[in-house]
Amino acid sequence: MSWIDTLTEDKQQQLFALLDSRGAEHLKYADNDRKFAAWLYMADYGCRRRAGVSIFDLADFCWRDQYDDEADPREALRAALAAEGF
């Protein structure tokens, strides 16, 4: 089960609405896989709050592998930021 499937239907719809209004870059990166794009959006949101940059500003990181391994976006972000020395 993916991370987004653990959210209530209401929370999923709220996240998809945010993705539709602000997540064009995430959808493009995810090749229009809405669940993966929503997961990326949440990782990116956390990255911007914590580090002041987008996940797309970090060095290459295997975001899809993290998603496929059912990591929580926060776990993946912690790993990506640790790799960057944050």
C-alpha atoms as one frame of an Amber mdcrd trajectory, in Angstrom:
protein
   0.000   0.000   0.000   1.387   3.381  -0.960   1.623   6.281   1.448  -1.247
   8.145  -0.179  -3.524   5.124   0.254  -3.135   5.520   4.020  -4.799   8.948
   3.857  -8.527   9.408   4.170 -10.445   9.996   0.951 -10.978  13.627   2.000
  -7.248  14.187   2.581  -6.429  12.550  -0.747  -8.848  14.850  -2.559  -7.388
  17.910  -0.814  -3.892  16.824  -1.838  -4.948  16.205  -5.446  -6.569  19.658
  -5.528  -3.267  21.213  -4.386  -1.435  19.151  -6.964  -3.772  20.359  -9.714
  -3.268  24.003  -8.768   0.429  24.021  -7.839   2.011  20.743  -8.896   2.666
  20.952 -12.638   6.395  20.328 -12.117   5.656  17.321  -9.908   3.222  15.850
 -12.442   5.761  16.288 -15.209   8.525  14.625 -13.179   6.121  11.788 -12.279
   5.076  11.325 -15.918   1.492  12.160 -14.871   1.339   9.433 -12.207  -0.922
  11.387  -9.845  -0.166   9.353  -6.731   3.585   9.631  -7.219   3.256  13.326
  -8.076   1.246  13.948  -4.893   3.897  12.109  -2.892   6.598  14.273  -4.529
   4.555  17.387  -3.794   4.522  16.543  -0.096   8.269  15.814  -0.050   8.856
  19.099  -1.877   6.632  21.030   0.518   8.658  19.702   3.453  11.936  20.459
   1.703  10.963  24.049   1.012   9.960  24.533   4.647  13.031  22.855   6.099
  15.809  23.768   3.673  14.357  26.691   1.730  14.828  24.923  -1.616  12.862
  22.530  -3.771  13.601  18.823  -3.983  14.405  19.584  -7.617  17.260  21.843
  -6.446  18.961  18.972  -4.603  21.504  16.633  -6.154  20.094  13.592  -7.905
  18.111  11.392  -5.560  16.127   8.246  -6.337  12.697   9.611  -5.474  10.874
   6.927  -7.468  12.762   4.165  -5.683  11.763   5.638  -2.341   8.134   5.850
  -3.465   8.162   2.288  -4.833   9.649   1.097  -1.530   6.595   2.670   0.170
   8.612   5.237   2.095   6.755   8.095   3.674   7.606  11.393   1.899   9.136
  12.671   5.153  11.421   9.634   5.404  12.560  10.099   1.827  13.150  13.793
   2.407  15.246  13.096   5.503  17.404  10.708   3.461  17.770  13.204   0.599
  18.694  16.055   2.934  21.144  13.865   4.864  22.845  13.034   1.568  23.146
  16.789   0.983  24.645  17.374   4.425  21.607  19.020   6.044
